[in-house]
Amino acid sequence: MTDIPNDKRSMDFGSAFAIQDPETMKLLRKHYSFTDLNSDSIIDEFLHEYDTWIKSGTLNVFTGLEDFGYKCYSNGTTEAFDKFYMRNAKRRFRCYKGEYMYHKLAWRDKFVWAYLEDEELHSADAVVISLPFADTGDKHDKYHDLMRECSELGVPVLVDCAYYGACRHIHIDLAYPCITDVTFSLSKTFPVAYARIGMRYTKVDDDDTMFVYHKINYNNKIGALLGLEYLDTFTPDYIPNKYVDKQADFCNNIGVCASKTVLFGIDYNDKFPQYNRGGKTNRLSFHKQYIKGLDIASTK
């Protein structure tokens, strides 16, 4: 059995998955005829449409995304993480407490790593940070300080934007020379996590294996075709606009604060310590309750 840190998938407010919104679920029940799998243009079409979709959102602001001129299909964000690890294998990996647990699982036996809170940053490090931050659904309060320090030291950084499409009122500032990779995924926005639909932006083509896959058209074309359906049907604002009022109601009922990512309520007063993920606050995910109609007041 795998020892997964902070595994809260079985708990009422644990883990973080896309909301099984009825309208988004309809596309999963649609009959698809994937007759175009041999087409060489599917991946390029997906990457173009996904880039356009990201930039079409009105609830968040991007700075610096235009600096990343190269795009590759990624199986979720996870594949891009693995490539970042490979490229920086001789460095020490760093992340904040409360970050997405996959990094710690990947690093525990194969790489040297340390939490950013525990040790000073060095030029031989490599950093992963989510934006919105996985533990709060907001920008990490040390984000800009960290990006400036990484830029001064020449530390490569991957910024994980997996929660884009479920967040609002966040300035996603990528205009730092240290940032080498930016990743996106549809897994936290729509109920397509098992289709592995994502994209990686980079500033250079270093001909790593993701670029090789792209150049020989050896990608997940079923994921790309399904992704195109969602990009064409829903905007990046759909989920946050639809669920922001429910989020506010849930948070008010149990006495936690609404995150800028509509999946979450953030407990600053330690009322729910069982949902702590290593950071200073406790994260409650409402993705199950939004659809089940659970009487959330009964959990007080």
C-alpha positions as CSV (number, residue, x, y, z in Angstrom):
1,M,0.0,0.0,0.0
2,T,1.3,3.5,-0.9
3,D,1.7,5.8,2.1
4,I,0.1,9.0,0.8
5,P,0.8,12.0,3.1
6,N,-2.3,13.9,4.3
7,D,-4.6,11.5,2.4
8,K,-8.1,12.8,3.2
9,R,-10.0,11.5,0.2
10,S,-12.5,9.5,2.3
11,M,-13.4,12.5,4.5
12,D,-16.4,14.8,3.9
13,F,-14.3,17.8,3.1
14,G,-11.1,16.1,2.1
15,S,-9.0,16.1,-1.0
16,A,-9.8,18.3,-4.0
17,F,-11.6,17.2,-7.2
18,A,-13.6,19.0,-9.8
19,I,-17.3,19.6,-9.0
20,Q,-19.5,17.1,-10.8
21,D,-21.6,19.9,-12.1
22,P,-24.6,18.5,-14.0
23,E,-23.9,20.6,-17.1
24,T,-20.3,19.5,-17.3
25,M,-21.2,15.9,-16.7
26,K,-23.4,15.9,-19.7
27,L,-20.4,16.0,-22.0
28,L,-19.1,12.8,-20.4
29,R,-22.3,11.0,-21.3
30,K,-22.2,12.2,-24.9
31,H,-21.4,9.5,-27.5
32,Y,-18.0,10.2,-29.1
33,S,-16.7,8.8,-32.3
34,F,-13.0,9.4,-32.2
35,T,-12.3,9.0,-35.9
36,D,-9.6,11.7,-36.1
37,L,-7.0,10.0,-33.9
38,N,-4.6,9.8,-36.8
39,S,-4.8,13.5,-37.6
40,D,-1.6,15.4,-37.0
41,S,-3.4,18.6,-36.3
42,I,-5.4,17.6,-33.2
43,I,-2.8,18.5,-30.6
44,D,-1.9,21.8,-32.2
45,E,-5.6,22.7,-32.3
46,F,-6.0,21.8,-28.7
47,L,-3.0,23.8,-27.6
48,H,-4.1,26.8,-29.5
49,E,-7.7,26.6,-28.2
50,Y,-6.6,26.0,-24.6
51,D,-4.2,29.0,-24.7
52,T,-7.1,31.1,-26.1
53,W,-9.4,29.8,-23.5
54,I,-7.1,30.6,-20.6
55,K,-6.6,34.1,-21.8
56,S,-10.3,34.6,-22.3
57,G,-11.2,34.5,-18.6
58,T,-12.4,37.7,-17.0
59,L,-12.2,36.8,-13.3
60,N,-8.4,36.7,-13.0
61,V,-5.4,38.7,-14.4
62,F,-2.3,37.3,-16.0
63,T,1.1,39.0,-16.3
64,G,4.0,37.4,-18.2
65,L,2.2,34.4,-19.8
66,E,3.1,35.8,-23.2
67,D,6.8,35.3,-22.4
68,F,6.3,31.5,-22.7
69,G,6.4,30.8,-26.4
70,Y,6.3,27.0,-26.4
71,K,3.4,24.8,-25.5
72,C,3.2,21.0,-25.1
73,Y,0.3,18.7,-24.3
74,S,0.7,17.3,-20.8
75,N,-1.2,14.4,-19.2
76,G,-2.7,16.6,-16.5
77,T,-0.1,18.7,-14.8
78,T,1.6,15.6,-13.4
79,E,3.6,14.7,-16.6
80,A,5.0,18.2,-16.7
81,F,6.1,17.8,-13.0
82,D,8.0,14.7,-13.9
83,K,9.8,16.4,-16.7
84,F,10.8,19.3,-14.5
85,Y,12.2,16.8,-12.0
86,M,14.2,15.0,-14.7
87,R,15.6,18.3,-16.0
88,N,16.6,19.4,-12.5
89,A,17.5,16.0,-11.0
90,K,20.9,17.2,-9.7
91,R,19.3,20.1,-7.7
92,R,17.6,20.0,-4.4
93,F,13.8,20.3,-4.7
94,R,11.8,22.8,-2.6
95,C,8.1,23.5,-1.9
96,Y,6.0,25.0,0.8
97,K,4.2,23.0,3.4
98,G,0.7,22.2,2.3
99,E,1.7,21.9,-1.4
100,Y,0.2,19.3,-3.7
101,M,1.2,15.9,-2.1
102,Y,2.5,14.4,-5.5
103,H,5.7,16.3,-5.2
104,K,6.6,14.8,-1.8
105,L,5.7,11.4,-3.0
106,A,7.9,11.8,-6.1
107,W,10.8,13.2,-4.2
108,R,10.8,11.0,-1.1
109,D,13.1,8.2,-2.3
110,K,14.7,9.5,-5.5
111,F,15.7,13.1,-4.8
112,V,17.0,15.5,-2.2
113,W,14.4,18.0,-1.0
114,A,13.3,20.3,1.8
115,Y,10.4,22.5,2.7
116,L,11.0,26.2,2.0
117,E,9.9,27.0,5.5
118,D,12.7,24.8,7.0
119,E,15.9,25.7,5.2
120,E,17.4,28.7,3.4
121,L,17.1,28.8,-0.4
122,H,20.3,28.1,-2.3
123,S,21.3,28.5,-6.0
124,A,21.4,24.7,-6.4
125,D,17.7,24.4,-5.6
126,A,14.7,24.0,-7.8
127,V,11.2,25.2,-6.7
128,V,7.6,24.1,-7.4
129,I,4.7,26.3,-6.3
130,S,1.1,26.2,-7.1
131,L,-0.8,29.4,-8.1
132,P,-3.5,29.4,-6.7
133,F,-1.7,27.7,-3.8
134,A,-3.0,24.2,-3.2
135,D,-3.4,24.7,0.6
136,T,-5.4,27.9,0.4
137,G,-6.7,28.4,-3.1
138,D,-5.2,31.9,-3.1
139,K,-1.7,33.2,-4.0
140,H,0.8,32.2,-1.4
141,D,1.7,35.2,0.8
142,K,5.4,34.6,0.1
143,Y,5.0,34.2,-3.7
144,H,6.5,37.4,-4.8
145,D,9.3,37.3,-2.3
146,L,10.2,33.8,-3.4
147,M,10.1,34.7,-7.1
148,R,12.4,37.6,-6.5
149,E,14.9,35.5,-4.5
150,C,14.8,32.7,-7.1
151,S,15.4,35.2,-9.9
152,E,18.4,36.6,-8.0
153,L,19.9,33.1,-7.3
154,G,19.1,31.6,-10.7
155,V,16.8,29.0,-9.2
156,P,14.4,27.4,-11.8
157,V,10.7,27.4,-10.8
158,L,7.7,25.5,-12.0
159,V,4.4,27.3,-11.4
160,D,1.4,25.0,-11.3
161,C,-1.9,26.7,-12.3
162,A,-4.0,23.6,-11.9
163,Y,-6.8,25.5,-10.1
164,Y,-7.3,28.0,-12.9
165,G,-10.9,27.6,-14.0
166,A,-12.1,27.3,-10.4
167,C,-10.7,30.6,-9.0
168,R,-11.4,34.3,-9.1
169,H,-9.7,37.6,-8.3
170,I,-6.1,36.3,-8.5
171,H,-3.3,38.1,-10.2
172,I,-1.3,35.3,-11.8
173,D,2.1,37.0,-12.2
174,L,4.5,35.0,-14.2
175,A,6.8,37.8,-15.2
176,Y,9.9,36.5,-13.4
177,P,13.0,35.3,-15.1
178,C,13.3,32.3,-12.7
179,I,10.1,30.7,-14.0
180,T,10.9,28.1,-16.6
181,D,7.6,26.0,-16.7
182,V,3.9,26.9,-16.2
183,T,1.4,24.1,-16.1
184,F,-2.4,24.0,-16.5
185,S,-4.9,21.2,-16.3
186,L,-8.7,20.8,-16.7
187,S,-8.8,18.2,-13.9
188,K,-9.8,20.6,-11.1
189,T,-12.3,22.5,-13.3
190,F,-14.2,19.8,-15.0
191,P,-14.9,16.1,-14.2
192,V,-12.2,14.9,-16.6
193,A,-9.3,14.0,-14.2
194,Y,-9.0,10.5,-15.6
195,A,-8.7,11.8,-19.1
196,R,-5.4,13.5,-18.2
197,I,-5.9,16.8,-20.1
198,G,-3.3,19.5,-19.5
199,M,-0.7,21.8,-21.1
200,R,2.8,23.0,-20.3
201,Y,4.2,26.4,-21.2
202,T,8.0,26.9,-21.4
203,K,10.3,29.7,-22.7
204,V,12.6,27.4,-24.7
205,D,12.4,24.2,-26.6
206,D,14.9,22.0,-24.9
207,D,13.9,18.9,-26.8
208,D,12.9,17.0,-23.7
209,T,10.6,14.0,-24.1
210,M,7.4,16.1,-24.0
211,F,8.7,18.1,-27.0
212,V,9.7,14.8,-28.7
213,Y,6.1,13.5,-28.2
214,H,4.8,16.7,-29.7
215,K,7.1,16.6,-32.7
216,I,6.2,13.1,-33.6
217,N,2.5,13.4,-32.8
218,Y,2.6,10.8,-30.1
219,N,0.2,12.4,-27.6
220,N,-3.1,11.7,-25.8
221,K,-5.4,12.6,-28.7
222,I,-8.5,11.3,-27.0
223,G,-7.8,13.6,-24.1
224,A,-7.2,16.5,-26.5
225,L,-10.5,15.8,-28.3
226,L,-12.5,15.6,-25.1
227,G,-10.7,18.8,-23.9
228,L,-11.7,20.6,-27.0
229,E,-15.4,19.8,-26.2
230,Y,-15.1,21.4,-22.8
231,L,-13.1,24.4,-24.0
232,D,-15.8,25.0,-26.6
233,T,-18.7,24.6,-24.2
234,F,-17.6,26.4,-21.0
235,T,-15.6,29.5,-20.2
236,P,-12.9,29.7,-17.5
237,D,-15.5,31.8,-15.5
238,Y,-18.3,29.2,-15.6
239,I,-17.5,27.2,-12.4
240,P,-16.4,30.1,-10.2
241,N,-19.4,32.2,-11.1
242,K,-21.9,29.3,-10.7
243,Y,-20.6,28.2,-7.3
244,V,-19.4,31.4,-5.5
245,D,-22.8,31.9,-3.8
246,K,-22.9,28.3,-2.6
247,Q,-19.4,28.6,-1.4
248,A,-20.3,31.7,0.7
249,D,-23.3,29.9,2.2
250,F,-21.3,26.9,3.2
251,C,-18.5,28.9,4.7
252,N,-20.9,31.1,6.7
253,N,-22.7,28.0,8.0
254,I,-19.6,26.4,9.4
255,G,-17.6,29.5,10.3
256,V,-14.7,29.3,7.8
257,C,-13.5,31.8,5.2
258,A,-14.2,31.6,1.5
259,S,-11.2,30.9,-0.6
260,K,-10.6,32.6,-3.9
261,T,-10.9,29.0,-5.3
262,V,-14.6,28.1,-5.1
263,L,-13.8,24.5,-4.2
264,F,-12.5,25.5,-0.7
265,G,-13.3,27.0,2.6
266,I,-10.3,28.0,4.7
267,D,-10.3,27.5,8.5
268,Y,-8.0,30.1,10.2
269,N,-9.2,29.3,13.7
270,D,-8.4,25.6,13.9
271,K,-12.0,24.4,14.2
272,F,-11.2,21.6,11.8
273,P,-7.7,20.4,12.6
274,Q,-8.4,17.1,10.9
275,Y,-8.2,18.9,7.6
276,N,-4.7,20.3,8.1
277,R,-2.3,19.5,5.3
278,G,0.9,20.8,6.9
279,G,0.3,24.6,6.6
280,K,-0.9,27.2,9.0
281,T,-4.6,26.8,8.1
282,N,-7.0,23.9,7.4
283,R,-8.5,23.4,3.9
284,L,-12.0,22.1,3.5
285,S,-13.1,21.1,0.0
286,F,-16.8,21.3,-0.9
287,H,-16.7,19.5,-4.2
288,K,-18.8,16.6,-2.8
289,Q,-21.3,18.8,-0.9
290,Y,-22.1,21.0,-3.8
291,I,-23.7,18.1,-5.7
292,K,-24.9,15.9,-2.8
293,G,-26.8,18.7,-1.2
294,L,-25.5,17.7,2.2
295,D,-26.9,19.7,5.1
296,I,-23.5,21.2,5.9
297,A,-24.9,22.9,9.0
298,S,-25.2,19.4,10.5
299,T,-21.4,19.1,10.6
300,K,-21.0,21.8,13.2
